[in-house]
């Protein structure tokens, strides 16, 4: 279900290797606690470079004391900008 939604919103995400998709989703879901529905609604996130863009921005979110008030509704714009 989520894969179909992601494909409808961002068809290019299916051009990525299975390994890249798995690494990005694993990091976002298991390490950051991001719901998979957020990734499905914003599949462009998995198109970004994990080491250069996603991880640094997520670490800022994690280590910022204000991040406790941030919800995952704000998560995609912060990572994508």
C-alpha atoms as one frame of an Amber mdcrd trajectory, in Angstrom:
protein
   0.000   0.000   0.000   2.725   2.492   0.968   4.857   1.538  -2.039   1.977
   2.279  -4.407   1.348   5.662  -2.768   5.058   6.505  -2.950   5.178   5.499
  -6.628   2.112   7.620  -7.439   3.628  10.669  -5.775   7.221  10.241  -6.982
   7.681   7.687  -9.798  11.435   8.289  -9.856  11.815   6.650  -6.463  11.401
   3.290  -8.200  14.589   3.925 -10.192  16.678   3.647  -7.036  18.417   0.446
  -6.085  16.769  -1.772  -3.520  19.795  -1.262  -1.256  19.485   2.552  -1.290
  15.755   2.420  -0.563  16.287  -0.092   2.237  19.089   1.951   3.846  17.118
   5.195   3.749  13.883   3.674   5.031  15.743   1.703   7.703  17.462   4.835
   8.994  14.323   6.962   8.955  11.989   4.371  10.477  14.233   2.492  12.902
  16.713   5.138  14.007  14.654   8.312  13.727  11.259   6.820  14.543   9.656
   8.311  11.470   6.363   6.585  10.584   6.478   4.802   7.240   3.323   6.678
   6.231   5.321   9.934   6.303   7.871   8.439   3.904   5.085   7.168   1.647
   3.505  10.635   1.565   6.913  12.256   0.876   8.917   9.711  -1.138  11.296
  12.373  -2.386  13.112  11.931   0.928  14.571   8.610  -0.202  15.952  10.223
  -3.364  18.358  12.325  -1.297  21.863  11.236  -0.374  21.723   9.514   3.006
  25.186  10.539   4.236  25.241  14.094   2.894  21.684  15.263   3.416  19.384
  13.034   5.432  21.639  12.005   8.340  23.072  15.488   9.072  19.626  17.087
   9.123  18.169  14.313  11.221  20.997  14.664  13.730  20.192  18.353  14.069
  16.548  17.472  14.707  17.554  14.800  17.239  20.037  16.956  19.152  18.011
  20.153  19.218  16.135  20.683  22.490  13.335  22.343  20.536  12.936  19.145
  18.527  10.653  17.780  21.207   7.952  20.115  19.946   8.557  19.140  16.329
   6.288  16.470  15.010   6.778  14.333  11.946   4.300  16.571  10.161   7.200
  19.046   9.957   9.821  16.355   9.344   9.723  16.183   5.511  10.093  19.943
   4.882  13.057  20.121   7.262  14.835  17.252   5.527  13.853  18.295   2.017
  14.826  21.963   2.157
